[in-house]
Amino acid sequence: METGQAVLTKPVWSSLLKLVLFSLIGMFFFFVPVAIGGMSTIPLDHMVSWIRATFPRGVEFYALLMIVAGGVYPFITGSWNTNFTQKVFSILKVLGVVSALAAFSGVGPALLFAQDMLPFLFGKLVVPIGLIVPVGAIFLAFLIGFGLLELIGVLLEPLMRPIFKTPGKSAIDAVASFVGSYSIGLLITNRVYKSGHYSAKEAAIIATGFSTVSATFMVIVAKTLGLMDIWNLFFWSTLMLTFVVTAITVRLRPLSRMDDKKPTSDEPDSDLSRFKHAVNEGLLVADRSEPVLVSMIKNLKEGLLMAMSILPSIMSVGLIGLLLAKYTPLFEWLGLLFYPFAWLVQLPDPMLASKAAATGLAEMFLPSLIVAESDFITRFVIGQVSISSILFFSASIPCILSTEIPVSVRQILMVWFQRSALTLLLSGPLAFAVQYLTTQ
């Protein structure tokens, strides 16, 4: 037996079958467009659309229950009192419950019921997210529970240190965030950092550079922006762009100047070839994986908890952001920071794009809502900015601050600006290229 080869408890064919079959099922549900009823989209989107069409009022009631549960959950568990950040966001979740009750009942101030306010936020954003997160989580079990994640992680190891200045194992964090969620990625990152296998610099790079929203959230962004007909092109180009931006930001302050010392050295390489080692790791996970039904139920539970956590924040922070965007010049002022970049790449409406990019700091879905009716170039670019910028106050920033990774709000804001500006610069030419390719 070659050094580093895993010892399997089941026959190799059994583990290989699980690795290949379940990974293919996961990829089918997330990445293979299927035409049903004249609409071509991924199976996951078809499922959520069918549920919404079949039980229109039922899914709204379900979303309301998720928001109410998410609003009271921090007070039941006592987590609301953990630190100042948790206190603030627990209050915001209560405001989210009030907003959701108003949206569901139709009772409240008239200005909140303009079509681009509560009706849009609750009906077009919160309801589909409330469905797609737990339903998507079920099928994420096939992508992350049977070895595909580890296989890809090992294959990507040679790229990580020279490009991203992080250890090979961080490839797993990167893939986990993109196909799972930023919360899964941050959980892994915090655990590895506390064990001494990441330096403060490496942990901060991973948290601010890889822990973006998951594929399930990207579906909602693409649907809002009318980009589902080019879903695979949008997804893979956004993934590539996000990692290119990360490769640049790790070479800029503040990330480049953070402490890079750690008590343990990086993991030794396996004596196996890169491909054999990758397959070996995948087989090992498949061999020791939980029964598929158990894994799906476990993921469903985590998806429901995640929906409970994020939906109240989206209702409150999202509504505050929409009100500020519509009735104050705040985001127009903040957007001036991005105007030179939007103008430089010749976006059709650089002021709108700049304002939309700025709103992403509050909530990653706000930019898409602002440009939903705009031209293709603006919609494509802002969709990529909202995902590649990674950092937003309604969820990812509080998650990072709740870990033990030593990164400050000031440093986070600096990285957010860098990521948003760089994505505008890089996505502009890409959007024009995509428009050319898709119209030929």
Disulfide bonds with the S-S distance in Angstrom:
none
